[in-house]
Amino acid sequence: MNVKATTAETMQRDVGRVVGELVARARHAQRDFQFAGQDALDAAANAAAWAIMEPSRNRRLAELAVADTSLGNADDKFRKNYRKTLGLLRDLHGQKTCGVIARDDAAGIVEIARAVGVVAAITPSTNPAATPANKIVNALKCGNAVIVAPSPKGYTSCALLVGFIHEQLAKAGLAADLVQVLPPPISKAATAELLRQCDLVVATGSQANVRMAYASGTPAFGVGAGNVASIVAASADLDDAARKITRSKTFDNATSCSSENSVVIEETVYARMLEALASNGGVLLDAAQKARLQAAMWHDGKLAAECTAKSAAQIARLAGLDDIAAGQPAFLMVEESGFGAEHPFSGEKLAPVLAVYRAHDFDDAARVVQQIYAYMGAGHSVGLHSGDPGQAVQLGTTLPVARVIANQAHCLATGGNFDNGLPFSLSMGCGTWGRNNFSSNLGFRQYMNTTRVAFPVEERVPELDDLLGDFFARYGR
C-alpha cells in the first residue's frame, strides 16, 4: 500500500467535503436572495460596507492587519478601509443590478441583470480587510453569495471582517451564509477546491494565485503584476509632482500595486526634480549604498520578506545604512539605467524604495517605461506629471497600459478617487498586456450576468454600397 498516496487522497476528500459544505450553504442562502429585489440587494451591500467603515471596527481591523501581516501601517489602512469603501458606495448608489436594467425600443432589446451565483474571492495579505470588503460589497450588490479565500497571514483580519458583516446582515434580516470565509488553516488545496466548486472567481494578489484562478476551470477575473513607473516631463510643476509622488510612494509603506516603483525624469529637469524629491524626505543613495540595499532586499532573486512594506528607516537599518536610517527618511532612491532580473530595482519592490531613471526627452522617457514594462508591469498603468495634456494621450496610445494617471498621486488615483472619474476598486485589470481578460477596474459589472430579450423590429437591410462604397471607390471591386 502506498501510504503517502492514501493520506493525500484522504486529505483531498476532507478538503472537498469542508469546501462543499460551505458552498452548499452559500447556494442555499443565495437561491432566494438573488430574487429578493433591489432593496434587499442594496441593504446587503450597505451592511457589508458599514461593517468595515464604522470607526471602531475599522480601527480594530486596521491594527489587526498590521499585527498579523507586519505589512504597512495601521493609520493608512484605516484611511484605505474607509475611503475605498465610501467610494465604492458612491459608484454603486442608484445602480440597478437585478430585474430589467435597460430597454432599447428601436433595437427591440430588453436587458435583465442576473446573479452569477457563488463567488470565490481570493484576497491578498497586503489588504486583508479592504480588498475582501470591496469584493463582498460588489458580490452582494449583484445578488450573489461570496466565499473569501484569504492569504494565510490575512486570515484573522478577514475572519473578523466577516464576523462584523454577519452582525450587520442580521440587522437587515439577511442570511449570514451569504458571506463566508474558508476555515483555517488556509491551504492551496482548500483554495483550489473552492475555485473549482464556485461559479465565478475574482482573484487579487500574487500572480501564482491569479494563474491558479485561471487554471481552475471556473470563469475568472484576475489582475496583472504591478510595477508602476511615472514620468516627470520638462513642463511639470516639479514641487507638485514631488509631493504627489512622495504621498503615493509612502502610503501604507508602498503595499499597493499602484505605488510607483520607478520615476523617469527628463534630463533638463533631472537635478531639480531630485532636489524636490529630497525636500519631501527622499534620500538618494550612492553606488555603494545601493549595492548594500540590493543585497538586503533580494535573496536569490526574490524579494526579502523582512523588507516588504516596511518603513524606509527599517529597510535602511536592515541594509546596514544606520546613518541614513537615523534621519528617518520618507523613502529611499537609487539611480538606475538597466532593466530586467539583473537590475532588480527595475522591478516591483513593495517598499518605499524608488528607482530613478534619466531620460533625454519625453519620447526617450516613454521608451524607458516601455523597457521597464517589458520586464514587469505591462498593462497596469503609468503616471505622468506634465503641463501638456497631449502627452498623456500619447502615452495612452503607445504604451502597454490600461490607465494613464496624469498629475495625481498614483496609488491613490489608480483605483478611483474623489477627484477623478475612475471607478473605486482594489483590483485593476491589466488587459492582454498583463495576461488578463479585462482592462478596467474590477467593479460590480463583473459580478453579474446580463440576459437579453430580443423582440422583432422592422427589418432594415442596408445597401451594399452604403457599407463598402468608400472601399470600392478607393480600391475597386
N, C-alpha and C positions, 0 to 999 in steps of 0.2 A: 504494500500500500504506500502511495506517495503521500506522506503526512502533510507536507507543505501545501500540496495541491488541494488536499481535502480541507485544510484550515482556511485557505484562501477562498474556496468555494463557500464555506460556511459563513465567513465574514461578508462575502458579497451578498449572500442570501439575507443576512441580517441587515445590511445596509439597504437592500431593496425593500425589505419589509418596513423598516423605520421610515424611509422616504415615502413609500407607498401609502402608509397611514397618514402622513402629513398631506400628501396630495389628495387623498380621498376626502379628508376633512375640508380641504380648500375647495374641492369641486362641489361638495355638498353645500357649503356656505355661498359659493358663487352662483349656484344654479338659479336661485330666486333673486339674489342681489342684482344680477345683470338686467332684470326686468322690473326693478323696483321704481324706476323713474328717475328723472334728473335731480329732483330734490334729494333723494336718498344718496345718489352718487356724489353730489356736491357735499352733503353732510359728512360722508365718509372721508372724502378728500380733505375737507376742512378740519375734521377731527385729527387726522394724521398730521396735518400741518401745525395745528395748535399744540400737539403733543411735544414737538421739538422747539417751538417758538416761545412758549411760556418761560419767562426768565429763569425761574428757579430750576426747572427741568433742564433748560438749555445749559445752564452753568454746570449742573451735575454731569451732563453728557460731555461737555467740552473738557472738563477736568479729568473725567474718567478716560476719555480718548487719549489724552496725553500720558496719563499714568500707565495705561496698558500698552500703548504702542511706542512711547518715547519719541513720537514724531510731532513736530510743530509746537505751537504754544496755545494755551487754553483761551487767552483773550481773543486771538484771531479766529479760533474755531467757534467761539461763542458768536462773534460777528458773522461768520460764514453761515452757521446754522440758521441764524435769524434772517439775514438779508437774502440768501439764496431761496429760502422757503417763502419769504414775503414776495419776492419777485415772481416765483412760480405761481403763487396765488393770484398775482396781478395778471399773469398770462392766461390763467385758467378761468378767471372771473367772466361769467356770462357765456362761456363756450358750451355749445350743445354737444354732448358726447353719447347720446342714446336717442333712439327714435329717428324721425325724419330730421335731417340736418341741412338739406339743400334741395331746391327744386329748380329745374330749368325747363320751363314750359315749351320754349322754342325747340329744344332738343328732345323733349319728352322723357327726361331723366329725373328720377327722384332718388336721392341718396339717403341711406339709412345707416347710422352708426351702430356697430355691433361690437360686443366684447370679444377679446381673444381667448379668455378662459383663465388658466392659472399661469402666472408669470413667474419665472425663476430669475431672481435679481442677484447677480454676482457683484459684490462691492469690495472696495479696497481698504487697506489699513490706514491710508492717508486721510480718508474722510469717513470714519466708521459710523458716523451718525448722519451727516449732511447728505451723503450720496444715497444711503438706504431710504431716508425720508423723501428725497426727490423722486425716487423710483416708486415708492409706495403711494405717494400722493397721485402721481400720474396714473398708476395702475388702477387705483380706486376710482378716480375720476371717470375712467372709461368702463367701469363695471366689472373689473377683474378681481380675482384674488391674487395674492403675491406671497411667495416664499423666498426669503433672503438667504443667500449663501455668503456669509461674511468671510473676511480673512480670519485666520485663527487669532491673530493679535487683536482684531477688532470685534471679536465675538461679544465680549461683555458689554461694550457700548451699544452694539446693535440690539442685544437682548434687552437692555434697559430701555432703549427707544421703543421696541415692540411692546414692552410692558406698558409704557406710557400711552401708546396708541390704543391698546386694548381698553384702558381706562376711559379714553375719550370715545371710542366706538360704543362702549356700553352706555354712555350718556345719551347717545343717539339711537339706542335700541338696535345696534348692528352687531353682527356675529364677530367674535374675536378671531375665528378661524379664517377670516378674510385676509389676515396678516399673520404670517408665521415666520419663524427662523429655524434653520437647521439646528439640531441639538449638538452640544459638544460631545466629543472632540471633533472639530471641523476637519474633515479629511478630503483629499482629492476624490476618493471613491464615492463619498456621500454627495459631493458637489456634482460629480459626473452623473450619478444616478438621478439627481434632481433635474438636471438639464434634460436627461432622456425622457423623464416622465411628464414634464410640464409642456405647455402649449407654445410658449414664447420665452426666449432667453434675452435678457438685456445685461450685457457684461461690461463692467468698468474695472480697470486695474491693469495688472500685468498682461503683456502680450501672450504669455502662456495661458492665462485664463481666457483671453479672447479666442485664442486658437482652440481651446477646449470647447468653448461655446459653439464655434463654427463647425467643429467635428462631431457635435453631439447628435446630429440628425434632426434636431429641433430648429425651427426658424429662429434666427438670432440676429441681434444688433450688437456689434462690438465696436470698440473705439481703437484708434491707432496710437502709436507711440508719440509722446511729446518730445520736443527739443527745440523750443521756440527761439528764433532769432529776431532781433529788432534792428532796423536800420535807422541811423541818425543822419539825415540829409543835411547838406550845407545850409539849407534855408530854415532849418528847425530853430525853434526857441530852445536854446540849449539848457537853460535853467529849468524850464518847464519839463523838458524831456528827462533831465536827470532826476528830478523829483518823482516823476511818474515811474521811471524805470526802477528807482530805489524802492518805491512803495510796492511795486509788483514783485520785485526780486526778494524782498524781505518778508512779505506777507506769509504768515504761518510757516516761517523758515523754509519757504520755497517747496512746500509739499505739492503744490499744484502743477499739473502737467502744462499749464498755461503760463507758468513763470518763465521769464527769459533765461535762457542758458547761454546765449551769446548776444553781443551787441556789435554791429558792423557800422563803423563811423567813417564818413567821408574825410579824406586827408586834410582838406582845408580847415576843418573844424576839429580835427582829432585831438590836438593838445588841449584846446579849450573845453572840449566835452569831457576829457579825463579830469580836468580840474573841477568841472561842475559835478561829476560823479563823486570825486573826493570830498567836495564840500558837503555832500549828502551822506557821508560816512563810508564811502567805498575806499578800500586800501589796495593799491596796485603793488603786486609782489614782483621782486626781481627774479632773474632766471634761477638762482639757487633756491630761493624760497618757493618758486613754482615747482621745482623738482621735488622738494620735501612735501609739498601739499599733494602732488600727484601720488607719491608713494603712500601717503596716508589714506587717500580717497579711493584708490583702486588696488585690489589684491587679486593677482592672477587675472586681470582684465575685468573684474567685477567690482561694482561699487561697494564700498565697505559700509556695513550697516551702522557702524558707530559714527559715521559722518552724515548719514542720510537725515535730512530735515532737522539738523541741529543748528544752533546759532553759529554765526561766523567766529565768535570768540572761542567756542568749544572746539570747532574744527581747527582753528589755528593752534590751539593748545595740543590737540592730537597730533598735529604736524610738527610739533616742537618749535612753533613760532610764538614763544611766550611773550616777546616784546610787542608783537602785533596784537595778540590776544588781550594784553593789558590795556590797550587803547579802546577796547570794546567796539570793534568795527561793526558797521551795519552789514557789510558784505565784502567779500574778497574778489579781486580782479587779477586775471592773468592775461598777458598778451599771447595771442595765438595766430598762427598763419597756416597751419595744416588741418587736414580733415581725415577722419577715419579712426579705426581702432588704435592705430599707433599714435594718435593725438587725442587721448581720451577727453580732454577738455572741450573738444568739438561736439561731444555728445551730451545727453541729458544727465544732469548731476543731482537733481532733487536736493539741492543745498544752496545756501546763499553764496554761491561762487559763480562768477561771471567771466566768460571768455570774451576777450576784446580783439576784434579784427579791424585792421586799417584797410580802407578801400580808396582807390584813386579818384573815383567819381561815383555817381549814383548807379550807372549801369554796371560798374565793377562791383558795387555793393550787392546788387541783385545777383551777380554771378557767384559771389562768395556764399550768399544764402543758398543758392542752388546747390553748391558743393556740400554745404553743411547738411542739407536735406537729402542729398544722395546717400549720405551715411546714415542719418537718423532723423526722423521727424517729418517726413514728407506727408503732406495732406492736412496737417493740423492747422497752422496759422502762422502769420508773420506780423510783426509790429513795424510801424513806420512813424517816425517823428519828422515832420516836414511841413513847410509852408505852401507846398504845391499839391493840391488835391489830385491832380492828374497823375502824380507818381503813385498814389495808392491804387488807382485804376490800372496803371501799368503793371504793378506787381500782381494784382488780381487776374490780369490777363496772361501773364507769362510764368509765374511761379506755381509749383505744385502745392497749392494751399487752398483750403476751404474757406478761410477767413483772412481778411486784411484788417488789422486793428490800427486805426490812424489816430495819433496824438492822444492816446489813452494809456492808463496803467493796465498793461496787457492782461495779467492774470485776473484782474477784477472785471475786465471788459469782455473777454472771450466767451465766457459762459453767461452772458447777459448782464446788463447793469441798468440802473435807472436813468442813465444819460446816454444810452444807445438803444437801438431797436432790436438787438439780438434776443432770442428767447432765453429765459433763465434755465440753466442746466448745469450739471456737473459731469456730463458725458458728451464729448464732442466727436461727431463722426468725421472721418478724415478722407472719405471718398475712396475711389480705387487707388489713389496715390498711397494711402495708408492701409490698403487691403481691407477697406470697409465697404459695405453696401449702401452707405448713405453719407452725405457730406454736410448735413445740417446739425444743429444742436439737438440732442435727443430730447423729444418732447412728447406731449400726450398723443399726437397723431400716430406715433409709432406703437402705441399701446391699444389700437383699435382696428377692427376690420371695417370696411365700408361695402355695404350691399347696394347695388344699383338696380332700380326698377326701370325698365325701358318700355315706354308706350309708343305706339305708332304715330308718326308725324307725316305730313305731306312729303311725298318723295321729291328729292331735289338732286338730280343727276347733273353734274357740271359738264360743260362742253370741253372737249379735249384741248382746244386752242386756248381756252381760258387758263388752263393749268400749264401747258407746255408751249404756248405761243412764243414767249421770250426765248426759250431754248431753241425752238425751230428757227426763229429769226437769226439767232447768232451762229448756230451750228448746222442748220439744215435738218431735213427729216431723215 
